[in-house]
Amino acid sequence: MNKPNGLFYGWVLVGALLILQMVGIGTINYSYSLIVLPFQTEFGATRVMMMLGITLMPLSSALMSPFLGKAIDRHSLRFFVLLGAVLLPVGFLLLSLITAMWQVPVIYALCMGYATLMLGPLGSSTLLSRWFQQRLAFAMGIAAIGTSIGGFVFPPLVSWLIENHGWRDALRLMAIVIAALTVPAAALIVNRPSDRGLVPYGTGDTSAPTAGATEAPQVWKDRNFWLIAGVLGSLFAAYGAILSNLGPFAVESGFARDKAALLIALVAVMGMIGKLGFGFVADKVDLRLALGVAVVLVVAGLGAFVVGGQTLIIVGCISIGLAAGGMLPVWGAMLAWIFGVAHYGRVMGMMNPCIIPLSILGPLFTGALRDQSGSYDSAFMAFCVMLLLSLVLIAGIRAPQAAESGAAQGS
């Protein structure tokens, strides 16, 4: 019943979501510094002004996230993703028309802030949680590889277009490329398996209860919600701080600038491996254990940074990259396991505002400690302590009654 044409349609959706995340994250997050660089010459923008777009965008996403999460549970997820697929190229087109620097953060807050949610984890994880009862973490891991691919593909493309066509025409060409990729991929989305006469992967009973179906109005009072948010907030804060400061830290540690750039690429490559590896393993083990391993890997990587030496720093980048890739599918699968599918979008939408502020503060905290102490060691050690404490939070996460038998994890 699930394979009328030899391939479960959920895997087609995994491919479509990989493309959407590749384009969304690759053009928004990874390419931002290249896009705003010409604005310094054109508009005399200061560094602070240039960073406003990438700072206000996650704040706007945090504000929109609870409302969008609730909406996609009640209405057509396909419509909201298609809207994101349209708003992203529209945002690039609007950027090509700006006449003042203040317009950049407005565009990023409205167009890119929405797109990063619906083309990213909120839209993709919600959709996959409906289509996969088993192998959910693996499916999420494959789709999330798109973020790493986007980091490789789009920054060189953006740089080449700006250099050869000027920034205004480059952004217009980017809008065309983005629309050509995102709109067809979003058009493939089907809201639920039942819309195609199918059932979720790994179950043969459409009436089977979903584990951990916590009622959405009680989520704020659910201890598991806050424990998971605390752990993921700590991980995102640490990873954001590491990624944003890895270049300067590497140079201070004796790496040449080109080698420092290779360290960032190494983290991205290991992130791809981590998404696949954790996604595969997380479907077979307790998700709390998988999340704990991700935390330990980041602590080990930070410890290697503190001890120092180029070899250990390379090892640290490998460890942190694996963890950064792995935490995304584990997070998505854990929310489905604990809270069920019916209110998945709302739960993730409510959790984003708890996590995003920490991911913004992490880099600022690290930079401030570096300026004060003259070294990154104190910041890295502080994150180690915070992450070790988060292991206590993981231990406090309780499995839903229906999942205690392991059914929710596909065992």
N, C-alpha and C positions, 0 to 999 in steps of 0.2 A: 504493500500500500504506500510505503514511503518512497519507493523507487520506481515509479511508473515508466520512467525513461532511462533507468539504469543509474541515475545520479540524484541523490536527495537534494532538493532545491535549496536547502539551507546552506550547502557548500557553495552554491552560486552566489548567495548573499554574502558569504564570507569573502569571496573575491571582490564583490562590488564594494563592500565596506573597506577592504584593503585599499582600493583605489581612492575612495573618499577620504580616508585618513591620510593617505600619502599626499594627496593634493592639499587637503585642509591644513595639516600640521606643517607640511613642507613649505607652503607658500606663506603661511601666517607666522609661525614661530621661528623656523630656521632661516627664513629669508628677510626678516624684518630689518636687521642691521644694514643689509645691502640696499634695501628699498629706501630707507630714510637718509642714507649717506649723501646723496645728491642734494637733499633739502638744506644741508648745512651751507652749501654754496649759493643755492637759489634764494633762500629766505633768510640767511644769516642765523640759522637756528643754533641754539646752545645745545650742549650734550643733554641737559635736563629736559629741554623741550623735545629733543629727538627721542627720548625714552618714554615720553608721556603716553604714546600710543600703546606700547607693549605693557605699560603699567596699568592704564585704565581699562584695557580690554578684559583682563581676567576679573577685574572688579565688576564690570558690567555683566560678565558671564555669571559671576556669583549671584548677582541680583536676579538675573533672568532664570537661572537654573531651577529653583523650586517651582516656578510657574510653568516652565516648559515641561518639567518632569511630570507634573500633574496632568498637563494637557495631552502629552503623548500616551498616557495610560488611558485617557478617556476618548481620544479622537484618533485620527489617522496619523500614525507615525510617518508613513510614506509622504504625506503632505508636508510635514514639518522638515523632513530631510530634503525634499525637493526644494523647499523654500531656502534652506541653507545653501544648496547647490547653486541657486540663482543669486543669492545675496553676496556670495563670495566673489564671483566675477564682477558683479555690480560695484562692490567695494573697490576693486582694483581700477575699474573704469572711473569711479569718482576720484580716486587718488590721482589719476592722470590729469584731472581738471582743476586741482586745488590752486588757490591763489594766495593762501596764507597758511602758516604752519599750524595754527589752532584747528584747522579743519582735519588734520591727520588723526589726532586722538578721537575726534567725534566719529569719523568713519570707522576707525578700528573698534571703538566701543559699541557701535550699533551693528554694522555689517559683519565684521570679523568676530566680534564677541558672540553673536548668534551662531555663525557658521562653525566656530570651533567647538561649540556644544553639540550641534546636530550632526556634523560630519565627524565628530570625535567620539569620546567614550560614552557620553550620555545617549546619543542616538544609536550607536553601534551595539553597545552592551545591552541596552534594552531590547533591541530587535533580536539579537542572538539568544538572549535568555528565553525568548518565546519559542525559538525554533529548535533549541537543543536542551534536552533533559540530561543526556549523557554527552561526554566529550565537550562540554560547554567551555571549560578553561582552554582547551586546545583550539577550539574555533576562535575564541577571543584572542588567543595568542597569535594565530595566523593573521587575523584581521589587523592586529596592532602592529605587525611588521611594516605595514604601510607607513607608519610614522617615521621609522628609521630610513626606509627607502626614500621618502620625501626629503629627508635631511641630506641625502646624497645627491638627489636629482635636481632639486629646484634652486638651491643657492648658486651653483655654477651657471645654470640657465639664466637666472635673473641677472647675474653679473655680466654675462655675455651680451644679453639683450640691451642692458643699460649702456655698456661700452660701445656697442655697434649701432644703436638706434636712438640713443638719448633716453632719458628717464620717462618722459611722457609717452612716447611711442612704445617703449618697453612695457610699461604698465598696461597699455591697451592690448598689446600682443599677449601679455600674460592673462588678461581677462578672457581672451578668445581661447587660449589653451585650457584654462581652468574650466570654462563652460563646456568645452568639447569633451572633457574627461568626467566632470562631476554630474552633469545633467543626465547623460545616458546611464551612468552607474546608479544614480538615485532612482531612475525610472524602473530599475529592476526590482526594487524593494517591494515585497509583499508583507503586509502587516502581520499576519499570523498564518501558521500552517493550515488551519482550517479554511482559509480563503482559497486554497488550492486543493482542498479535499485531502490534506495530509495531517499527520500528527507529529508532535515534536520528536526529534531524533532520540531514539533510545526508549521509546514507550509505544505500546500498541493500543493504549486505552485513552481516548480523548477525555474521559471523565475522571481520570486518575487525579487524586489530590496533589497539590503542589506543596512540597515541604516548606515549613516555615512561613506560612501565609499570614504574617503579621498584618493586622489592619493598619492602613496608612495613617489614620488619625492618631494612632498610639505610638508612631515611630519616635517622636521626640522623647517619649518616656521609656523607650526601650534601651536597656543597658547595652545590649550588643551594638546598637547604632553608634553610641558614643565611644565605645571601646574601639570599634573598627575605624571610626573617624580619627581617633587619637593616634592610632598606629599609622594609618595612611597619611595623616597630616605630618607626622614626624618624618616619614619616608620622603614625601614630596618636598618638605622643607630642606632636608639634607641634600637630596639630589639636585634641587634647584640651586642651592648654594654651591655645590661642587661644580656643576656644569658651568655656571656663570663665572666662576673664579678659577677654573682649571687652567686656562691659558696663562694668566699672570702667575699662578702658583708654580706651574711647570717652568716658566722662564726664570723665576726666582730660585728654582731648584737646579738650575744649570742646563735645562733643555734649550736648544735653539728654537727660534720662533716657529720654523716650519715643523720641527719635531713636536712642539707643543700642540700644533694643529692636528698632527697625527694622533696624539693622545685622545683628543676629542672624537676623532673618527673611530678610534679603537673602542671607546665607550659605546658609540652608536652601533658598531658591528656586534659587540658582545650583547648589546640590548636586543638585537635581532635573535641571537642564539638563545638568550634568556626567555624571550617571549615564547619561542617554540618549546624549549626545554621545560620551563615551568608549566606551560600550558598542557604539555603531554603528561607530566608527572602529577600535576595538581588534580587531574581527573582520577588518579589512582590512590591518593593518600589524603589524609585529613588536611583540609585547606588551612587550618590554623598552623599546622606544621610547616606547610609551604610558605606561609607568610612569615613565620619565625625564621626560616632559612634565609629569606630575602633580607630581613633585618640584620641577621648575623653577617651576611656577605657585605653589607654596607659598612658595618662596624669594622670588619676585617680590612676593608679597603681604606677606610679613614685611618685605622691604626698603621697601615703600611705607609700612608702619606706622612704621618707624624714621625715615624721612625726615620723615614727619608732614604735617599739613595735612588738613583734612576731606575734600577731594576725593581725595587719594591714599589715605586710609584707606578710602573707599568703593571705590575701584579695587582696593585690597588685599583687601577682603571678597569682591569678585566673583571675583578670581583664586583665593583660597583655597577659596571655595565650589565652584568648578568642579573643582578638584583633589580636594577631599574627596569629592565625588560620584563622580568618575571612578576613584578608587583602588579602590573596592569591586568593581566588575565586572572590572577589570583583574586584581586579585589573584585572584579566583575563577577566571577563565579561565586565568591563568598556572599555577595549581596543576594544573588539568586537562591543560594543554599539557605541562608538565614531567613530572608523575608519573602521568598517566593516570587513568582512571575507577575501576578496580577497587579501589584503596585510597584514593580521594579523601577520604572521611570521616576516615579515620585520619590522613592527612597534615595536613588542616586542624585536626583535633582536637589533634594534637601541636604545631602551630604556634601555636595560641592562647595556651598558657602562656608562649611566648616573647615575644608581642606585648603581652598584657594588662598585665603589670607596668609596661612602659614607658608605656602609656597612662594608668596611674594616677600614675606618678611625674612625668609632664610637667607637670600643673597645679601639683603641690606645688613642683617646681623653679622654675617661673615665679613663683609667689607668694613663695617665699623670696628670689629675686633682686630682686624688686620691693621687698620690705620692706627689704632691705639697701642697695640703691642708690637707692631713691626713684624709679625709672623702670623701665618694661618694656623699654627698649631693649637692655639687656645680655642679657636672656633671649631676645628675638627674634633678636638677632645670634648667640647661641649655637646656636639651632635652625637658623639659616641655615647655619652652619658644618657642623653635624651632617648636614643634608640634602645639602649639596654633597658631603660625603664619601660619602654613600650612593650618589651617582651612580657612584662607582668600583665599588661592590658590584654595581650593575646591569650594568656593563660586564663583570663577571666571571661573570654567569649564562650557562650554556651550554645551547643548545637540545638536546633529546634527538635522537638520530640519526634516528628516524623522522619527526621534525618539521622537519628541515632543509630538506625540499622544500617546506614551507609547508602540507602537508596538514592538520596539526593545527590550523591557524588558519583553515581553510576557504578558502584561496586557490586 
